[in-house]
Amino acid sequence: MRIPSFVYAAACLSISILPTVTAFYPITPDYGRGDSTKSQRRDPRTFASNALTTNNRKRITLPLRKVPLRRDNIYNILNSNNPTQENSVAIDQDGTDMSYMVAVKFGESQEEYHLLLDSAASNTWVMSESCMTEACKTHNLFGNGDSSSLKTEDTKFSITYGTGSVSGTIGTDTIHISTMSPTLTFGLATNVSSEFSSYPMDGILGIGRGDNTDGTIESPTIMDVLSTSGSIKSKLYAIHLSRSKDGLNDGELNLGEINKDRFNGELNYVPTIPNDTGFWEVGIDDIGVDGTMTGINDRTAILDSGTSFILMPEGDAVSVHELIPGYTQSGETFTVPCSTTKVVQIAFGGQRYNISTADYIGGELGNGKCKSNIIGRQTFGEKEWLVGDVFLKNVYSVFDFDNSQVGFGVKGSGKQQSASSISSSASATATPIGEQSSPIPTFVPTSAGEAASNSLPIGGSPTANPTSPSPAPANPTAQAQQPGRPQQSQEGGVGRTSSPFAFTLALGLMAVFV
């Protein structure tokens, strides 16, 4: 994801081989850093087999590489089952449904490295064995000591975050993902700021549209090398994210071929919007709640698997929350009643997709109020939204390089009903949501929060060319610099709210390689 233009000015460095900008907005999970007295090793994933794991719901820990001065620490990682489809890899998560990773190996190393799956970044990096910063002491590291086939370069890179940074050099080696082992050039991070102590990931796997970024990528991306090596049938990938609360452990990344068992009916393809950032950006038809739409139909969505939330300009976020009775606002953040059954719906390509309460309702704040995971923050242009896992958990999504399109499929198996919606409970019982603006057929999914696709054509034409970015700080502590209305507190349709809650938007990321 892009960082606003005012951040660029602070980091004017020459570009070499990796993309100009990339970012992610996860929540900082509570892993109880430093509380563990004994390190534990996770069960290694089998890379050369498609056999299913025998223990389907096992909390495991990230393996800690034995190096001097390493602090014992435990990260919870919830393993998904190994996919049965060829050229697919399980998508693991942190157990909070907030960050999603895939396990890979590099070169001759027998270590397993968890890399954040990031559709808004085009390059890959991993923490280096030469890293001496505190955060690296609790992660798996990679270097020449692990693989004699690793070829390093003097080319340097630097990634600056809103609240942290990563820098290092460039290396080339094989990357083992699923049963494939292409050669890849990637970053070796030798300096990692303390913020990464909060995350189980050892680096980032960039699966953005890097080949669409003029003059910034000289080294092929992971999808480039998989395609040119003939490892995959088509240059596309598909994402199926799981929820820990569903207990299915079925997250998977399909490389080169879709998995028709992961969705009902046909895929709904939406053309991508040309840009110079390599983002997967598509037009938005509308957004609403329980069939009542806001009429916002000239926006675009940057689809980002590395972002936990949906972020949109404040005015758009207000329009959405106004349709949820009992909402409150404090600046860019919102609360909703924890007990609400209102289903948010977003429309792409003439179809509406439900966003379950299991995903857009966040943690409890007391007095029956919960955080909303739909944030009123302008990260890019005034008509560009950053659409992350809050939405992507509800669909099977296909990212097609060759045809410049994104496909959305209705997850799970179910039947068609009229004017019905999903429940927010794990049982996913279909319950009436009241009179909609028109009778719309809705698919009833089989687990909490799976998307319902409405086949009603939606009016409005998305903007083909997004507007130029308007600055908004990536650092959540810099609210005084954020454009928009002054911070206020209000309650939707009821009166004034209680005190505002703190929003932990952990990292706003930009990459500059020199």
N, C-alpha and C positions, 0 to 999 in steps of 0.2 A: 504493500500500500504506500501511496505517496505521503510525504510529509509536507505540510504547508510551505509556501514560498519563503516565508520569513526565516524558516529554519535553514533553507538552502544557503542563504547569504552568510550564515555563520560557518558553513562548511564548504567553501568553494575550493574543491580539490579537483585535479585532473582525473578523468575517467579512464580506466584501463579495460578490464575484462568482465567485470560483473555489473549488474544493472544499477542504474543511478539511484533508484529509490525503491524501498520495500518496507513493510511494516506489519505488525500484528498487535492486536489489542486483547490479550487474555486477562483474566482475573488472577490475582495472586492467590494461589491455594494455600491453605494452612496445613503444612506438612510437619509442623513442630520442629523447625530446623534446630539441629544440634541436640535434640532431646534423646536420640537413640544412643545406646551404650554398646550395641553390637551390630555390625554390618551384616546384612543378609544378601545372598545372591539370588537373583531371579532364575527361574528355569529357562534355559536358552531355547529360543524358537528354532524349529527345524526348517532350514532354508531350502533343502533339496527335496522336500516331500510335500504333497498336498494333503497328507493325512490330517484328520481333525485331532485337536488336542483332547486328551482323555479327561482332563480336569477343566470343565467349561467355565467355572466361575471361581477363579482363584486369584486372590490379591497377591501380587508378587512385588519384589523390590528390584530396583535398578542395580545391576552389578557394579561394584566399586572396584576400580582398577587399583592394584596394590602398588602404590608409589610412596616415597618418603613423605611424611608429614600429612598424609591424607587423613582427614577427619572422618570418623564413622558417621554415617548419616543414611537415612532410609527415605526413599521416595516411593509412594504407592503408585503402582501402575496396574491398571486393570486390563488384562490380556483379552483380546478377542480370539475367537476360534480361527484356525488357519483356513482360509477359503479353499473350496474344492475346485474352483475354476482356475484354469491355467493362467499363468502370468498375473496372478493376483497376490496381494499381501494384506495381512490383517491390519486394521487400524485400531491401535490401542488408545487408551485415554487415561487421564489422571484420576478417574473415579469420581470426579465432580461434574462431568459433562462439559468442561470448560476448555480443555486443550486436547488435541488429537495428534497422535504420533504414529510413525511406522518404524519398525525395527529393521536395520540394515547392517551389513558388515562391509569393511573396507579391506582390500588387498588380501594379505595373508593373515590378518588379525582374526583371532577366534572370538574377540569381544563382539557384543551386540550393542549397537548404538541407536538410541531412540531420537529420531529427528522429527521436529514439528512439521506437520503436513501443511504447506502454505501455498495456496493457489494464487496469492498476490505477490509472490516473490519468484524470481526465475532462476536463482542460483542456490547452490548447496554449500553449507559449511559445517564443520564439526570442531569441537574443542581439541586443541593440539596438546601433545605430550609435553611441549615446551612451555605450556601455560603455567604460571606460578601464582596467579591470583587466587583468592580464597574460594571463589565460586567453582573453579576447576577441580578443587580438592574433593568435591562431592559428585563428580560426573565421570563417565568413561572418556578417556583421552585417546587420541590416535596420533601416530608418528612413525618415524623410521624404526623405532624400537619394536613396533608391532608388525611392520611389513617392509621387507627388503625391496619390494616392487614399487614402493612409493617414490615418486620423483618430485622434489620440491623446487620452487623457484624463489627468486628474490622479490618478485612482484608482491606488493603489499596491498592490503585492503583495510578499510575502516568502516564500521557500522555504528552509527550514532543513534541512540534512543532518546526519548523524552526523559527517561530516568536512568539511563545506563548506556553502555557501549561495548562493542566487540571489535577487535582488530587482530591482524595476523598476516600470514603469507599464503601463497597459492601452492597447491600440490595436485598431482595427478596419480590416480591409481584405479584399480577396478572397484566398482561398488556392487555388492551382492544384494539384490532385492528380489524377493520371491526366488525363482530358479534361474534368474538372469544375472549376468555379470559383465556389463559393459564397462568401458574405460571412461572415466569422468574427471574433469578438472574442477576442483572445489576449494573452498577456503579452509585454512588451518588456523583457528583462532588461538592466538598466544596471549591475548589480554581480554579477559571477560569480567565485566563489572559485577558487583555483589548482588545485583538484582536477579541474576540467573541462579542464585542459590535457592530461589523459591520455586524453580521449575524443574521437572524431571527430565526435560529434553537435553540432549547432548549437542544439539545443533538444529539446523533447518534444512528440510528438503524442499527446494523451490520448484513448483510445478506451474508457474505462471507462463504467460505467452511471451517469453523472452525473445523469440524470433521476430516479434513484431516491433521491437524497439530499435529504432535506427541508430547505428553508430555506437551503441553502448555495450553490446555483447560480442566478444570475439571468440569466446569459448562456448561450445555447445552445452545446452542444458541437459538435464537428465532425460527429458522427453525427446530431445534431439538425438541423443546417442542411442536410446532404445529404438528409435525409428530407423536411423541410418544403418544400424548394425543388423537390422532385420529381426530383432528380438520380438517385436510386436507387429500385429497384422495391420493396424491403423494407428495413426498418430492421434490418439485420444486416450483419456482416462475417465473413470467414473468413480464417484465417491458415495459410499453408504455409511453414514455415521450412526453409531449406536448410543443408547443411553444406559448408564449403569442402573438406573431405577427400573428399567424394563427387564433386566436380567437375561438378555438374549445374547450378549457378547458376539454380535454379528457384524461389527464394523469391518469394512473391507475397501481396498483400493484396487480397482480393476484396470489393468494396463493394456491398452491396445484393443480391447473388446469389451462390450457391455455384458452385464449379467442379467439376462431376462427374467431370472427368478427373483430379482430384487424389486420389481415394480409390477403394477397392474396395468393392463391396457397398452396404449402406445405412448412413446415419449413425445413430449411437446417441445419442439426445437425453436429457439429464439436466436436470431442473428446477433452476433457481437458487434459492438460499436468500435470502429477504428480509433485507436489512440496511440500515443507515443510512449506509453508507460509499460506496455505488456500486460495490463490488467484484463481480466475477463469482465467486461462491462456490457450490460444489456439494458434495454429499455423497460421501464416500469409502466404498466397500464393503470394501476390504481392500488389503493390500500384502504382497508376498512375493518369493521368489526361486526361479526355475525350478519353479514350480508348488507350492512349499511356502509356504503363506500364514501370516502372523503372527497372524491373527484380530483385527487392529485394524480395527474396523468401525463406530466411532462418531465418526469424524473428518470435518472438512470441508476442502476445498481452495480457497484463493484463487488463481485462475489469473492469472498475471502474466507477460506477454511481456517486461516490462522487468527481470525477475530472471533471472540466469543459472542459478540453482541450484534445488534443492528444500530448503526449510528446514522443520524440524519439531522439536517438543520433543525433548530429548535422549533420554528413555526410548524414544520411538518410533524414533529413529534407531538406537539400540542394537539394538532388536528386528530391524530390517532387516539391519544389518551382521552380526549374529550368524549369519545364514544364508549369509554369504560367508566361506568358510574362509580363514584367514590375515589377517583384518582387524585393524587396531589402532585404538585410540582415545586421543586426548589432548584432554580437555575436550569442546568442541563439534565438534571435527574428527576425521575418520577417514581411515585409509588402507586400501587394498585391494591385493592383488597385481596388478601391471600385466598379468600374463598370465591373469588370471581370465577365464573365459568365462561366468560366472554372469550371467543376465539378470534384472534387477529387474522385477517386474510390479506394476502398480497397477490397481485395479478401480474403474470408474465405471459406474453404470447396469447392473449385472449382467454386464459384460464386462471381461476383463483385457486390459491393454495393456502390451506389452513396452517397457522402457526399455533401450536398447542400451548395451553397454559403451562404445561410442563416445561416449556422452553422460554417463554417471554416473561414468566413470573420468576423472580430471583429469590434471594434469601429473605427470611422474616426479619422484621424490624421492631416487632411488638405492636400491641393494640390492633391486631388484625391487619397490619400493613406489611406489604412485601415490596422489595425493590422491583422495578421494571427493568428488563434487559433491553428495552428500546430506549436509546439515549438521544437526547437533543443536542448533539454536537456536530457542527459542520467540519468535517475532516478534509473535504476537497471543495469542489465548486458548489455553489448555492443550490444546484439541482442534482447533485450527485450524493448518493447514499452509499455507505459501507455496509454490506449485508453479509453477516457472518454465520456462525453455527446456530444461532437462534432460529434462523430459517433453514439452513442446510440440513439440520437434523430431521426435518419434516419431509424431505424429498430424496429421491435417488437422482443425482445430478451427473450429467455427462458433459465433459469439456472436450470439444472436438476442434483440434488445430486445423486439420485439412479443410474443413468446411466452414470455419470461423463461426461456430454456433455453440450454444449451450442447450442441452436437453434436460427437461425435468420430468420425472416419473413419479406416480403415486406409489408410495411405499406400502409394502405389505399386501396381503390378500384380503378382499372383502367384497361386498356387494354394493350395488348402487341403490341409494335411497333418495327421496325427494325432501328438500328442506330439512336436512338433518346434519348433525355435526358430531365430531368426536368428543369424548369425555376427557377430562384432564387426568383421570385416574389411570392407574396401571392396567386396569381391566379393559379400558378403551371401549366401554359400552356406548353405543350410539344413543344420544339423548336429544330431544327436541330443543332448539335454541330460540324458538319464537318465530314470528312471521318475518320472513326476509322480504327484501324489496321485490323479489320475484322468485317463483319456485325454481330452484337450481338443483340439479342432480348432484349428489355428493357421495364420494366413496367413503365407506366406513372402514377404517384401518383396524389392525389386530393388536396394536400395542400403543402405549401412551404417546400422544403427540404426533403420530404419523399423519402425514398430510392428506387432506381431502381435496380433490381437484374438482372444481366446478367448471362445467363445460359451457357456461354462458359466455358469449362473446362480450368483451369489455370495450367500451368506447374510449376514445382518446388516442393520440399518436405520440409515442415517446420521442423525445428530442434526439435527433440523430447525432448532433455534435454538442457534447457537454460544454458547459461554460468554463471559463478559466477559473482556476482555484482561487478561493478567497480565504485568507489565512485564518487558521484556528490553531491554538497551541496543542502540540502533541503531549506536552507535559500537563497532567491533570492539576498540578499545583499552580499553574499559571492562569487561573481564571480571570484575573484582572485584565489580561490581554485579549480575552476572547471576545469576538464581536457578538452583537445581538443585544437582546433586551437585558436590562439590569437584573441581577438575581432577585427572584421574588418567590413567594410561597403562596400557593393558592390551592383550593380544593375544587375539583370539577363538580359543579352543580350543587355544592353543599355549603361552602364557606371557606374559611382559612384553615390551613393545615397545621399539624404539629411541626416540631423542629426538623430542619432538613437532615438528610442522612449523608454520610460520606460515601462517595463513589470511588471504588478502586479500579481505575483504568490504568493498568500497570505500565505498559510500554507502548510508545509511539516510535516507530522504527524507520530509519532511512539508511540506505547503504551507499557509500561512496568508495570506490576502489581506485587506489592510486599505485 
